[in-house]
């Protein structure tokens, strides 16, 4: 099992502010699972418009955060590093469900469990939660591609 701080995450994911949505990896077991977190701050740029009277993290960004956690698991499991010639794309989502809104001050726990990998196409079962309560679940498919 291994953990990663933000500096290690930045070496492995090509995303940068404001779209980098993983702050820390709490646990990673190669070819099995990852558990990561996103601290949700009122300073996030999307809160200005979603919604000014009741700030809520857009569901698509929760899914993106799950996809980024899954991509970290894929890269680490493959023993690959992010380089200028490769990227992991979010290519599919099945069965997405939203249970409750994510609000400023929440600590979003992102979990992805490895299902399969064929021809660099990775499939994961994913769930996001806050305070142990599910907020979102989906099956996410990522594909590693050379540019």
N, C-alpha and C positions, 0 to 999 in steps of 0.2 A: 504494500500500500504506500502511496506517496501523496504528498500535498504540494501545492504550488502557490506562491505569492504572485502579486501582480506583475513583477518583473519577469518571472518565468512564463507567465501567461502571454505577455507581450512578445516574447521570443517565439511562441508557438502559434499564436493567432495573428492573422494580418489585420484584424479590425483595430480601429483607434477611435478615440472620442470623436463624436458622441455615440457611436454605434457599438463600441465594445461594452458588452453587457455581462461579463463575468469578472468579479473582483478577486475571487480566491477559489482555489480548489481545496476542498477539505479532505477528500479521499479519492484515490484513483487506483483501480485494480485492472491491469492490462487485460484486454479482451473480455472484461466482465462489466464493470460499472464505474461511474463517476458520480461524485457528490460535490457540488460547487455552490457558491453563493453570489448573490447580487444585492448590494445594499441600495435600497431605493430611496433617493434623496429628493426633496422638494425642488432642488436645483436642476433636476433633469430637464432638458430643453422641451420635451413633449408636454410637460405639465402646464405650460403657459396656454396651450390651446385644447387640452384634453383632460379635464374640462375645467375652465377657470373657477367655477363655483364649487366644484367637487373633484379635485385632481385624482385621476385614475390612470394607471399605466396601461397603454393600449395592449390588448390581447396579442396582437401580432408581434409586439416586442417581447412579450413573455415567451412566445414560441421561438423567436429569434435567439433569446437567451438560452433556451433549451438546446437549440441547434448548435450554438457556439460551444456549450458544454459537451455535447455529443462529438463535435469536431475535435475538441481537445482529446477526448478519449480515443477517437480514430487515429489521430496523429501519433499519440503516445503508444498506442497498441501496435501501430505499424513501424514504430521506431524511426519515424520520419520527422524532419524538421521543416518548418515553413520556410520556403525560399521564394525568390522572385519568380520562379518558374512553375509554382504549384499553388493551388488553392483548393479548399474544401467547400463545395457549394451545397446549399440547402436545396435539395431537388424534389422532395416530396413530403407530404404530411397526410396521415390518415387518422380518422377518429378523434379529431381535436375536440376537447370539451373544456368549458370554462365553468368553474364552480363558484368563484367569488372574486371581487375586484382586488387588485394590488394597489396600495395607496402609499403616499410618501411616509417614510419611517419604517416601512416593512423591510424585513430581511427575507429575500426570496431564495429558497433553497431549490437548487436545480439538480435533478437526478436523471441519469440516462443509463439504461441497461442494454448491453450489447445483445442483439438478436442474431445478426448474420453479416457476412461480408463476402461479396462475390465481385470480381473484376473491379476492385476499389470502389464499390458501391456499398455503403454501410447502412444498416438498418438498426434502429434503437427504439426501445420503449422508454418514454420520457414522462416525468411528472415534476411539476413545480408546486411548492407548498410554502405557506407562511405560518409560523407558530404550530407546525405539525398538522395543519389543515390544508387539504389539497385546493389549489387554485386553478390548475390547468393540467391536462394530460393529453398525450398524443403519441402516435408512432411517427418517428421522424426518419427520413432517408437523406443521407449526405453522400456526395460523390467527390472523390479526389480527382482533380484534373490538372494536367500540365498546361501551361499557357502557351 
